[in-house]
Amino acid sequence: MTGNDAVFLPNKLRLLMELRRNGIADDKVLGAIERVPREKFVPATFLDQAYENVALPIGNGQTISQPYVVARMTEALELGDRHKVLEIGTGSGYQTAVLARLCRRVFSIERHRALLRQAELRLAELRLHNVTVRYGDGTKGWPEQAPFDRIIVTAAAAELPAQLTESLAMGGILVAPIGEERREQRLVRIRRDESGFTTEELGIVRFVPLVAGLPRDGAGAAG
Ligand code: SAH
C-alpha cells in the first residue's frame, strides 16, 4: 500500500467488518472488495464517503451501488475462477472490478457512453485485463458471447428480459433486482439446470431502473 491508499485504510477496514457483521461470510468476496479501491470509482466530491456503506451518485442520474449490495450479489453468484460472466449496467465499473477479481472473464454492457468511458479508464488503470465492455442496451444480452456461466443485472426491471435468462448456461446462476422504479425491489437468484429455472428470493433492494433502448441523443451525454 502506497501514498494515498493509506488514507482510506481505516475506513476500508471498518467497512469490511460491517459487511461481515451484516452476514457476508465468503472470504474470497471480502478479499476482492478489500483489493478494489472504491475511492477510484466515486466522483471527487464524494471521496470522503468512498468507504461508507452507501450508494453514491456517479452522474447521468445513476449510482455506484452500496458496498453491501455489491458484496451480497457477488456472494450470491457463487463465482469460480473458470466462469465467464455477463454484467448488465457497468455504471462506475466498481462491481465489474470486484467480479473481475473472482472469475475468468467479465463482459459488461452500459447504455451511457460517458459512464462507460470513465469505467473503462478505471479498469485499465487497475490492469483488469479480463474485462470487455460494450456500449449498448443490455436488455438484449450479448448473443455473440452467450452462453454465460453467471449473469448479474445491476439495474431493476419489472420483468427480467427473456434474452438474459436464455443466455444462461446449464448450471448457470443469474442474480438481479426485480421490481418497479422507486419501489422496493426483490433481489432474486435464478439457477438453470436440465429441468428448467429455479428462483430464490434474497431480500429487498433498491436500484435505478433497467431502461431498454439507448439515451435519445445516442451519445449518453452527461446531465
Ligand atoms: N454496478 C454499477 C451500478 C450502476 S447503476 C456500479 O456499482 O457502479 C446501474 C447502471 O445500469 C447505470 O449505469 C445504468 O445506466 C445502467 N443501465 C440501465 N439500463 C441499462 C440497459 N438496458 N443496458 C445497459 N445498462 C443499463
Residues whose N, C-alpha, C, O or C-beta is under 5 A from the ligand:
A	BS01	SAH	Q62 T63 I64 S65 I88 G89 T90 G91 S92 G93 Y94 Q95 I109 E110 R111 H112 G136 D137 G138 T139 T154 A155 V208 P209 L210 V211 A212 G213
